[in-house]
Amino acid sequence: MSLYGARWRHAGTRQCSTAFMTLSRMSPTSLKITHQQLEAGAALSLREVLVMEYRLSQACMRGHDFYEGVRAVLVDKDQSPRWSPPTLEEVTQQSVDQCFSSLGEKDLTF
């Protein structure tokens, strides 16, 4: 969270500090996906957003971090997920973009 973290940590408000602490515990991959999702979704129709959401749900189920979050919170209850990759800097744009790509015949249709 280097860039965002520095801003939020020094913003001087309790809300910013709380938000930073919460986000710093989340999956770096999910944070980057969510950021791109919010930016892209603002310009899409409802149908396009639903297709995007479906693609993202499938990508998360193929990945590591969803299952790791379930393990850390619900199974072992150690509250210590081991994200892969572990930092925002290590999450590549290519891996994020892949989550948004077409599923071909398995894509959501109406």
C-alpha contacts under 8 A as a table, 3 or more apart, distances in Angstrom:
res1	aa1	res2	aa2	distance
1	M	4	Y	5.59
1	M	5	G	4.83
1	M	6	A	7.73
1	M	24	S	6.74
1	M	87	T	7.50
1	M	88	L	6.13
1	M	89	E	7.98
2	S	5	G	5.11
2	S	6	A	5.99
3	L	6	A	5.61
3	L	7	R	6.76
4	Y	7	R	5.31
4	Y	8	W	6.19
5	G	8	W	5.15
5	G	9	R	5.71
5	G	20	F	6.35
6	A	9	R	5.26
6	A	10	H	6.24
7	R	10	H	5.53
7	R	11	A	6.01
8	W	11	A	5.05
8	W	12	G	7.90
8	W	16	C	5.36
8	W	17	S	6.32
8	W	19	A	7.96
8	W	20	F	6.12
9	R	12	G	7.19
9	R	16	C	6.85
9	R	17	S	5.63
9	R	20	F	6.68
11	A	16	C	6.51
11	A	17	S	7.73
12	G	16	C	7.32
12	G	17	S	7.56
13	T	16	C	5.34
13	T	17	S	6.33
14	R	17	S	5.03
14	R	18	T	6.02
15	Q	18	T	5.10
15	Q	19	A	6.03
16	C	19	A	5.04
16	C	20	F	6.00
17	S	20	F	5.11
17	S	21	M	6.18
18	T	21	M	5.17
18	T	22	T	6.19
19	A	22	T	5.15
19	A	23	L	6.07
20	F	23	L	5.21
20	F	24	S	5.92
21	M	24	S	5.20
21	M	25	R	6.75
22	T	25	R	5.61
22	T	26	M	7.00
23	L	26	M	5.23
23	L	31	L	7.97
26	M	30	S	7.47
26	M	31	L	7.15
27	S	30	S	5.15
27	S	31	L	6.23
27	S	65	D	6.56
27	S	83	W	5.90
27	S	86	P	7.61
28	P	31	L	5.06
28	P	32	K	6.36
28	P	83	W	7.33
28	P	85	P	7.24
28	P	86	P	6.62
28	P	87	T	5.67
28	P	88	L	4.89
28	P	91	V	6.98
29	T	32	K	5.31
29	T	33	I	6.17
29	T	65	D	7.80
29	T	84	S	7.79
29	T	85	P	7.25
29	T	88	L	6.96
29	T	91	V	5.98
29	T	96	V	7.35
30	S	33	I	4.98
30	S	34	T	5.93
31	L	34	T	5.13
31	L	35	H	6.18
32	K	35	H	5.09
32	K	36	Q	6.31
32	K	88	L	7.44
32	K	91	V	7.75
32	K	96	V	6.98
33	I	36	Q	5.28
33	I	37	Q	5.95
33	I	96	V	5.82
33	I	99	C	7.78
34	T	37	Q	4.84
34	T	38	L	6.11
35	H	38	L	5.36
35	H	39	E	6.40
36	Q	39	E	5.14
36	Q	40	A	5.99
37	Q	40	A	5.23
37	Q	41	G	5.71
38	L	41	G	5.23
38	L	42	A	6.34
39	E	42	A	5.76
39	E	43	A	7.76
40	A	43	A	6.00
40	A	44	L	6.92
41	G	44	L	5.13
41	G	45	S	8.00
41	G	49	V	5.95
44	L	47	R	7.92
44	L	48	E	5.65
44	L	49	V	5.96
45	S	48	E	5.13
45	S	49	V	6.15
46	L	49	V	5.04
46	L	50	L	6.18
47	R	50	L	5.19
47	R	51	V	6.38
48	E	51	V	5.15
48	E	52	M	6.18
49	V	52	M	4.95
49	V	53	E	6.02
50	L	53	E	5.03
50	L	54	Y	6.14
50	L	108	L	7.97
51	V	54	Y	5.15
51	V	55	R	6.26
51	V	107	D	7.21
51	V	108	L	5.57
51	V	109	T	7.68
52	M	55	R	5.12
52	M	56	L	6.21
52	M	100	F	6.45
53	E	56	L	5.05
53	E	57	S	6.13
54	Y	57	S	5.10
54	Y	58	Q	6.31
54	Y	107	D	7.73
54	Y	108	L	6.63
55	R	58	Q	5.22
55	R	59	A	6.17
55	R	99	C	6.67
55	R	100	F	6.04
55	R	101	S	7.22
55	R	102	S	7.16
55	R	103	L	6.94
55	R	107	D	7.11
55	R	108	L	7.88
56	L	59	A	4.94
56	L	60	C	6.11
56	L	99	C	5.70
56	L	100	F	6.26
57	S	60	C	5.23
57	S	61	M	6.34
58	Q	61	M	5.12
58	Q	62	R	6.35
59	A	62	R	5.10
59	A	63	G	6.28
59	A	99	C	5.23
60	C	63	G	5.09
60	C	64	H	7.69
60	C	65	D	7.54
60	C	66	F	6.23
60	C	99	C	7.86
61	M	64	H	7.86
61	M	66	F	6.74
61	M	67	Y	7.92
63	G	66	F	6.79
63	G	67	Y	7.86
64	H	67	Y	5.79
64	H	68	E	6.24
64	H	83	W	7.68
64	H	84	S	6.78
65	D	68	E	4.82
65	D	69	G	5.95
65	D	83	W	5.74
65	D	84	S	6.55
66	F	69	G	5.22
66	F	70	V	6.38
67	Y	70	V	5.08
67	Y	71	R	6.13
68	E	71	R	4.98
68	E	72	A	6.12
68	E	81	P	5.93
68	E	82	R	6.76
68	E	83	W	7.02
69	G	72	A	5.14
69	G	73	V	6.08
69	G	81	P	5.81
70	V	73	V	5.34
70	V	74	L	5.33
70	V	75	V	6.58
71	R	74	L	5.63
71	R	75	V	4.66
71	R	76	D	5.76
71	R	77	K	7.15
71	R	81	P	7.56
72	A	75	V	6.32
72	A	76	D	5.58
72	A	77	K	5.24
72	A	78	D	5.42
72	A	79	Q	4.91
72	A	80	S	5.60
72	A	81	P	5.11
73	V	76	D	6.72
73	V	77	K	4.61
73	V	78	D	6.60
73	V	79	Q	5.34
73	V	80	S	7.95
74	L	77	K	5.35
76	D	79	Q	8.00
78	D	81	P	7.94
82	R	86	P	6.87
83	W	86	P	4.72
83	W	87	T	7.96
84	S	87	T	8.00
85	P	88	L	7.78
85	P	90	E	5.90
85	P	91	V	6.18
86	P	90	E	7.10
87	T	90	E	5.39
87	T	91	V	6.86
88	L	91	V	5.36
89	E	92	T	7.59
91	V	95	S	6.98
91	V	96	V	7.56
92	T	95	S	5.31
92	T	96	V	6.57
93	Q	96	V	5.06
93	Q	97	D	6.02
94	Q	97	D	5.08
94	Q	98	Q	6.11
95	S	98	Q	5.16
95	S	99	C	6.81
96	V	99	C	5.43
96	V	100	F	7.21
97	D	100	F	5.34
97	D	101	S	6.62
98	Q	101	S	5.19
102	S	107	D	6.40
103	L	106	K	5.16
103	L	107	D	4.68
104	G	107	D	5.51
